[in-house]
Amino acid sequence: MAVDLRNFYEEAREEYYQVLTPDGKCRHDDHRIDKQVMMDMFKYMLTCRIFDEKALILQRQGRIGTYASFKGQEACQVGGVLPLRSTDWLFPTYRDHGAMYTHGQTWKQIFLYWMGHMDGSITPEDKKIIPPAVPIATQLLHAVGTAWADKLDGKDNVSLVYFGDGATSEGDFHEALNFAGVYQTPTVFLCQNNGYAISVPFEKQSASKTIAQRGKAYDIEGIRIDGNDIFAVYLTVKRAIEKARKGEGPTLIEAVTTRFGSHTTADDAKKYRDQQAIEKEWAKNEDPLARLRLYLKNNDLLTDSEEKQWTEEMRKEIDEQFKEAENYPRPTVQQMFEHVYKEKTWTIAKQEKEFLQHLGKGGRSS
Ligand SMILES: Cc1ncc(C[n+]2csc(CCOP(=O)(O)OP(=O)(O)O)c2C)c(N)n1
């Protein structure tokens, strides 16, 4: 029953673009990443890890709702959005809080979202961050739409869209790639291939050996990279963004990564995969944060005391953001009906009325 993910890693390692190796060394001299950018990468990934671990504890305490952990995917999320401009569009999924945070969303908002609060979907005024897509792959078409609109308006903005390997089996993925190819939209498709769509391993949902190769069918450049290597993610996405901005069309990036834990707090990964083997392999070779830490230390760019101090500051900040979220007024039942359409349709109004009557008679809201 449990699929051996070690084979997946072995195969993946053979044929992807990697810059930073698991022992913290650079394969290519050409990485040319600014020192300040490398420090930002480390700090963002560190705060992501701290947030994620705290969120899991809060869920177990019943203080936030179901939560989707992104531990293991920090390199994809931080490295992917750092090359964005504030006029670009970001389309995340329910697992991409790290991408949202790095692009300007606050932890408080992200906590509110996971507490089931509508206001958690309000994103910063000065950024084009779309609320997380829960229906799988729908956001890919939206990202082609915004990119096409910008192209028609003569603007050089880019749309960056995140999705998982499971999304590539949806019709929306293929429709989006088809339109992006036909209209040469400035869209960067960033697939985090973490090997699983909930309990379904990649080889059971697709006969394609890779996701990157699917670009060929639409005449879109497809690139497969090591998604646990933040340098490879950053450089590849940066290049794809620059290409799109110059009017040279879309790119499909497959970042091979790891979902360290369960799909969400509502499932148990041990039921369908060898979790122990994954954790062992991950700690040895795949932890993106450990890899960058090693590189920075190898090059005398980071000390233990600096990391300790940042960790304390970040913990404090995240604790404060959570306190604010917890003190935020509780959502009302009516809010559920408010933002479906700009103006309530009669059907929505009817549902709201009936639901309130149901509650008035002592019915439950969940
Ligand atoms: C259209 C649609 N079908 C099914 C689901 C149920 N569902 C939620 S997450 C998920 C798996 C998605 O896997 P993947 O795209 O690989 O992303 P990951 O969760 O691994 O980040 C499914 C099938 C959904 N949310 N939307």
Ligand as a Chemical Component Dictionary entry (heavy atoms), coordinates in Angstrom:
data_LIG
# 
_chem_comp.id                   LIG 
_chem_comp.type                 NON-POLYMER 
_chem_comp.pdbx_formal_charge   1 
_chem_comp.three_letter_code    LIG 
# 
loop_
_chem_comp_atom.comp_id 
_chem_comp_atom.atom_id 
_chem_comp_atom.alt_atom_id 
_chem_comp_atom.type_symbol 
_chem_comp_atom.charge 
_chem_comp_atom.model_Cartn_x 
_chem_comp_atom.model_Cartn_y 
_chem_comp_atom.model_Cartn_z 
_chem_comp_atom.pdbx_ordinal 
LIG C1  C1  C 0 -12.061 20.407 -8.250 1  
LIG C2  C2  C 0 -11.663 19.699 -6.974 2  
LIG N1  N1  N 0 -11.681 18.356 -6.933 3  
LIG C3  C3  C 0 -11.305 17.723 -5.783 4  
LIG C4  C4  C 0 -10.944 18.429 -4.679 5  
LIG C5  C5  C 0 -10.527 17.700 -3.391 6  
LIG N2  N2  N 1 -9.073  17.859 -3.203 7  
LIG C6  C6  C 0 -8.595  18.733 -2.314 8  
LIG S1  S1  S 0 -6.927  18.753 -2.284 9  
LIG C7  C7  C 0 -6.827  17.566 -3.467 10 
LIG C8  C8  C 0 -5.488  17.047 -3.935 11 
LIG C9  C9  C 0 -4.685  18.076 -4.652 12 
LIG O1  O1  O 0 -3.381  17.611 -4.839 13 
LIG P1  P1  P 0 -2.262  18.514 -5.479 14 
LIG O2  O2  O 0 -2.838  19.281 -6.623 15 
LIG O3  O3  O 0 -1.124  17.630 -5.784 16 
LIG O4  O4  O 0 -1.893  19.580 -4.370 17 
LIG P2  P2  P 0 -1.317  19.386 -2.887 18 
LIG O5  O5  O 0 -2.495  19.204 -1.981 19 
LIG O6  O6  O 0 -0.408  18.205 -2.902 20 
LIG O7  O7  O 0 -0.618  20.644 -2.575 21 
LIG C10 C10 C 0 -8.102  17.167 -3.862 22 
LIG C11 C11 C 0 -8.355  16.131 -4.877 23 
LIG C12 C12 C 0 -10.961 19.838 -4.764 24 
LIG N3  N3  N 0 -10.582 20.607 -3.742 25 
LIG N4  N4  N 0 -11.304 20.439 -5.925 26 
# 
loop_
_chem_comp_bond.comp_id 
_chem_comp_bond.atom_id_1 
_chem_comp_bond.atom_id_2 
_chem_comp_bond.value_order 
_chem_comp_bond.pdbx_ordinal 
LIG C1  C2  SING 1  
LIG C2  N1  SING 2  
LIG C2  N4  DOUB 3  
LIG N1  C3  DOUB 4  
LIG C3  C4  SING 5  
LIG C4  C5  SING 6  
LIG C4  C12 DOUB 7  
LIG C5  N2  SING 8  
LIG N2  C6  DOUB 9  
LIG N2  C10 SING 10 
LIG C6  S1  SING 11 
LIG S1  C7  SING 12 
LIG C7  C8  SING 13 
LIG C7  C10 DOUB 14 
LIG C8  C9  SING 15 
LIG C9  O1  SING 16 
LIG O1  P1  SING 17 
LIG P1  O2  DOUB 18 
LIG P1  O3  SING 19 
LIG P1  O4  SING 20 
LIG O4  P2  SING 21 
LIG P2  O5  DOUB 22 
LIG P2  O6  SING 23 
LIG P2  O7  SING 24 
LIG C10 C11 SING 25 
LIG C12 N3  SING 26 
LIG C12 N4  SING 27 
# 
